[in-house]
Amino acid sequence: MDAYELITRNSAEVVTEEEVRALADSPDGKRAYVGYEPSGVLHVGHMLTANKLIDLQEAGFEVVVLLADVHAYLNDKGTFDEIHDTAERMREQFVAYGLDPDRTEFVLGSEFQFEREYTLDLHALELETSLARAERAMSEIQSGDTVRVSQAVYPLMQALDIASLDLDLAVGGMEQRKVHMLARDVLPSVDYDAPTCVHTPLIADLETGVGKMSNSEGITISMEDSTADIEEKVNDAFCPPTRDPDPDDDGNERENPVLQLFQYHVFPRFERVVVERPEEYGGDLTYDDYESLAADLESGDLHPADAKSALADYLDRLVAPGRERIRAGDA
C-alpha cells in the first residue's frame, strides 16, 4: 500500500485532494496530529483516529498526539491536576493500543498555549473571527442552552494549535470538520497556512444504528471493558443482514455498526479475520478483506450472530493491552 492509500484509506473526506497527494509524494518527516481532551478512558472513537495515526506512521509521517489539557479545563472537565492524571493514563493507553512510542510525540496543550506568542496569535484570531463563525464550529462541545465565552474561544485555540505545532496534516473524526474548516478560513488571516485535513467516519450508535456512538450517552466500547462486557455489548448491537439498513420508524437514516467496526477497527489491524462456526453450520469462514465479509452478510452466507461473535473476539484483542494498563494503574 503506497503513501496516498495509507493516508486516505477508511477516511470519510480529505481536504483537499490535491494537498493530500502532494503530501503523499514526500511523506517522510511530515507531521500529522490528532487532538484529544483528556476526559476519560479511550473508547472506539479515539481508537478509530488512532488507527489513522498508525497508517500515517507506516506512511512515514511523524505523529503528534495533543492531550489538550487546557481545552479540557475550558470544557469544565476537572482541575488541571485531575486532567493531567487522565492525560498520562491516556498516553499509556495509546501506546498499548499500537502507536509506536518512539515515533509518537505526546504534547500537553499547557506546554505551549500559555506562551506570549500563542496568546497574541489567539487574540489576533479573535479580532478576525465573528462570534457567529466561532459558534458554528463549537457545536461539538456546547452543552446546555447557555453559551459560555470559553466555548467560543475553544475552536479558535484548536485552529491555532495546528499552526503552533508546525503540522502538515490535521486528522479528526467528521465531528471535527467544522473546526478544521474554521482553521482553513482564519489561519491565513494571521499569516499561517491553511491545514490539510483527513476526516475519519463516525461509528453509528451501537444499539440503534442511528447517529453516532457516544461515550456520554448510549453504549460505547472502551478500554476499560472486560471481555464479558464487550461480548454483551456486541451481542446486543444492531446488525441487520445488510450494509444499508432501512431508516427507523421515525425516518432516521441508519448504519450497520457491526460492519462499521469490522471495516474501521478490525480489518485495519488484522490481516485475516476468522469467523469460527461449528462444522454442522458450515465450519469456519476466513476473510482477507472487509468487502468479502460484508458481501457474505448481505448474501446470508454469514449470519449476524456469527459476525457479532467474531467481532467481539477481535475487539477484545485490540482492547486487552490497554485494559491491562488501566488495571495496572489502579492496582
C-alpha positions in Angstrom: 0.0 0.0 0.0 1.5 3.3 -1.0 1.6 6.5 1.0 -1.5 8.0 -0.6 -3.5 4.8 0.1 -2.3 4.8 3.7 -3.3 8.4 4.2 -6.7 8.1 2.7 -7.9 4.6 3.4 -11.0 4.4 5.5 -11.4 8.2 5.5 -14.7 9.9 5.0 -13.1 13.1 3.5 -9.8 14.7 2.6 -9.4 18.4 2.3 -8.1 18.9 -0.3 -7.3 16.0 -2.6 -4.6 18.0 -4.3 -2.9 18.8 -1.0 -3.1 15.2 0.2 -1.5 14.0 -3.0 1.3 16.5 -2.5 2.0 15.2 1.0 1.9 11.6 -0.2 4.6 12.4 -2.8 7.0 13.1 0.0 5.6 12.0 3.4 8.9 11.4 5.3 9.4 13.9 8.0 5.9 15.4 7.6 4.0 15.9 10.8 0.4 14.9 11.4 -1.7 15.2 14.6 -4.9 14.4 16.4 -6.0 16.4 19.5 -8.0 14.8 22.3 -9.4 16.2 25.5 -8.1 14.1 28.5 -11.5 13.3 29.8 -11.8 9.6 30.3 -10.8 6.1 29.1 -10.1 5.6 25.4 -13.1 4.3 23.5 -13.7 3.3 19.9 -13.9 6.9 18.7 -10.4 7.6 19.9 -9.3 4.2 18.5 -10.6 5.0 15.0 -8.4 8.1 14.7 -5.6 6.2 16.4 -5.8 3.7 13.6 -5.3 6.5 11.1 -2.2 7.7 13.0 -0.8 4.2 12.8 -1.4 4.3 9.0 0.4 7.6 8.9 3.4 6.3 10.8 3.6 3.5 8.3 3.5 6.1 5.5 6.5 8.0 7.0 4.8 10.7 9.0 5.8 11.9 12.4 2.8 11.7 14.6 1.8 14.2 17.3 -0.9 13.5 19.9 -2.1 16.6 21.6 -3.5 15.9 25.0 -5.5 19.1 25.2 -5.5 19.8 28.9 -6.4 23.5 28.6 -9.3 22.6 26.3 -10.5 20.1 28.8 -10.3 22.8 31.5 -12.3 25.2 29.3 -14.8 22.4 28.8 -15.2 22.0 32.6 -13.7 18.5 32.7 -12.0 19.0 36.1 -9.0 20.6 37.8 -5.6 20.7 36.0 -4.3 18.0 38.4 -7.2 15.7 37.6 -6.9 16.4 33.9 -3.1 15.7 33.9 -3.7 12.4 35.7 -6.1 11.4 32.9 -3.8 12.6 30.2 -1.0 10.3 31.5 -3.3 7.3 31.5 -4.5 8.1 28.0 -0.9 8.3 26.8 -0.2 4.8 28.2 -3.4 3.5 26.6 -2.5 4.9 23.1 0.9 3.2 23.3 -0.8 0.0 24.4 -3.3 0.3 21.5 -0.5 0.3 19.0 1.1 3.7 18.4 4.8 3.5 18.2 6.2 5.3 21.3 9.4 6.1 19.6 7.6 7.8 16.7 4.8 9.5 18.6 5.2 12.9 20.3 2.7 13.4 23.1 2.2 17.1 23.9 0.1 18.8 26.6 -1.6 21.9 25.4 -0.3 23.8 28.5 3.3 23.2 27.3 2.8 25.9 24.6 -0.6 27.5 25.0 0.4 29.9 27.8 3.3 31.3 25.8 3.2 35.0 24.8 3.3 34.4 21.1 0.4 31.9 21.3 -1.7 34.3 23.3 -1.1 37.2 20.9 -1.9 35.0 17.9 -5.1 33.9 19.7 -6.2 37.5 20.3 -5.4 38.2 16.6 -7.7 35.3 15.6 -10.4 36.7 18.0 -10.2 40.0 16.1 -10.6 38.3 12.8 -13.5 35.9 13.7 -17.1 36.8 14.2 -18.9 35.2 17.2 -21.4 33.6 14.7 -18.5 32.0 12.9 -17.0 30.6 16.1 -20.4 29.4 17.2 -20.8 27.3 14.1 -17.5 25.5 14.9 -18.2 24.8 18.6 -21.4 22.7 18.4 -19.5 19.6 19.4 -18.5 21.0 22.8 -21.5 23.2 23.7 -23.7 21.7 26.4 -26.9 23.2 27.7 -28.7 26.3 26.5 -26.1 28.8 27.8 -23.1 29.6 25.5 -20.0 30.4 27.5 -17.2 32.6 26.3 -14.8 29.6 26.8 -16.8 27.6 24.3 -16.3 30.3 21.6 -12.5 30.5 22.3 -12.1 26.7 22.3 -12.3 26.2 18.5 -10.0 29.2 17.8 -7.4 27.5 20.1 -7.9 24.3 18.1 -7.2 26.1 14.9 -4.1 27.8 16.4 -2.8 24.5 17.8 -2.4 23.3 14.3 -0.2 26.2 13.4 1.7 26.2 16.7 2.7 22.6 16.5 4.1 23.0 12.9 1.9 20.4 11.4 1.3 19.4 7.8 -1.8 17.3 8.3 -4.7 17.5 10.8 -6.6 14.3 11.5 -10.0 14.1 13.2 -13.4 12.5 13.1 -16.1 14.1 11.0 -17.3 15.9 14.1 -14.1 17.9 13.8 -14.8 19.1 10.3 -16.3 22.4 11.3 -13.2 23.3 13.4 -10.9 22.3 10.7 -12.8 24.4 8.2 -12.6 27.3 10.6 -8.8 26.8 10.8 -8.6 26.8 7.0 -10.6 30.1 6.9 -8.9 32.0 9.7 -5.3 30.9 10.0 -4.2 32.7 6.7 -5.5 35.9 8.2 -2.7 35.7 10.8 -0.1 34.5 8.3 -0.3 30.8 8.9 -1.0 28.2 6.2 -4.4 26.6 5.9 -4.1 23.0 7.2 -4.6 19.9 5.1 -7.2 17.6 6.7 -8.2 14.0 6.8 -11.5 13.2 8.4 -12.5 9.7 9.6 -16.1 8.4 9.6 -18.3 8.3 12.7 -19.4 4.9 14.1 -23.2 4.7 14.5 -24.9 4.2 17.8 -24.4 0.6 18.7 -28.0 -0.1 19.8 -29.9 1.6 17.0 -27.6 2.4 14.1 -28.8 6.0 14.2 -26.5 9.0 14.8 -23.1 8.4 16.3 -21.7 6.2 19.1 -21.1 8.4 22.1 -19.4 7.9 25.5 -21.7 10.4 27.0 -25.0 8.7 26.0 -25.9 5.3 24.7 -23.5 2.4 24.6 -19.8 2.6 23.6 -16.9 0.2 23.8 -13.8 1.3 25.7 -10.5 0.1 27.0 -11.9 -0.5 30.5 -14.4 -3.0 29.2 -13.9 -6.6 30.2 -14.2 -9.5 27.7 -17.7 -10.2 29.0 -18.6 -6.5 28.7 -17.5 -6.4 25.1 -19.4 -9.7 24.3 -22.6 -8.4 25.9 -22.4 -5.0 24.1 -21.7 -6.5 20.7 -24.3 -9.3 21.0 -26.9 -6.6 21.7 -25.8 -4.4 18.8 -28.0 -3.5 15.9 -26.9 -5.8 13.0 -29.4 -6.4 10.2 -28.1 -8.7 7.4 -27.2 -5.7 5.2 -24.7 -2.8 5.0 -27.5 -0.5 4.0 -30.3 -0.7 6.6 -33.7 0.9 6.1 -34.5 4.0 8.1 -36.1 3.6 11.5 -39.8 4.2 12.3 -39.1 7.9 12.7 -37.4 8.2 9.3 -33.8 8.4 10.7 -31.1 7.1 8.5 -29.2 4.1 9.9 -25.9 2.4 9.5 -24.8 -1.2 10.5 -22.4 -0.5 13.4 -21.2 -4.1 13.4 -20.0 -3.8 9.9 -18.5 -0.4 10.6 -16.5 -1.8 13.5 -15.2 -4.5 11.2 -14.3 -2.0 8.5 -12.7 0.7 10.6 -11.3 -1.2 13.6 -10.7 -4.8 12.8 -9.5 -5.1 9.2 -7.0 -2.2 9.5 -5.3 -4.1 12.3 -5.6 -7.8 11.3 -4.6 -9.3 8.0 -7.1 -12.1 8.3 -10.4 -12.5 10.2 -11.6 -16.0 11.1 -15.3 -16.4 12.0 -15.5 -19.6 14.0 -18.5 -21.8 13.5 -19.4 -25.4 14.3 -19.0 -27.9 11.4 -22.7 -28.5 11.5 -23.2 -24.9 10.4 -20.6 -25.0 7.7 -17.4 -24.6 9.7 -15.1 -21.6 10.0 -15.2 -18.7 7.5 -12.0 -16.8 6.7 -11.8 -13.3 5.3 -8.8 -11.4 4.0 -10.7 -8.1 3.5 -13.8 -6.3 4.7 -15.7 -6.4 1.4 -15.8 -10.2 1.4 -17.2 -10.3 4.9 -19.8 -7.6 4.2 -20.9 -9.4 1.0 -21.3 -12.7 2.9 -23.5 -11.0 5.5 -25.6 -9.5 2.7 -26.0 -12.8 0.9 -26.9 -14.8 4.0 -23.7 -16.9 4.0 -22.6 -15.1 7.2 -25.2 -15.0 10.0 -25.3 -11.8 12.0 -24.9 -13.7 15.2 -21.7 -15.3 13.9 -20.4 -11.9 12.7 -21.0 -10.5 16.2 -19.2 -13.3 17.9 -16.1 -12.8 15.7 -16.3 -9.0 16.2 -16.4 -9.3 20.0 -13.3 -11.5 19.8 -11.2 -9.2 17.7 -12.3 -6.1 19.5 -11.3 -7.8 22.8 -7.8 -8.5 21.3 -7.5 -4.8 20.5 -8.7 -3.6 23.8 -6.8 -6.1 26.0 -3.4 -4.3 26.2 -5.0 -1.0 27.2 -7.3 -2.7 29.7 -4.2 -4.3 31.3 -2.6 -0.8 31.6 -5.7 0.5 33.3 -5.7 -2.4 35.7 -2.0 -2.0 36.4 -2.5 1.7 37.2 -5.4 1.0 39.5 -3.5 -1.7 41.4 
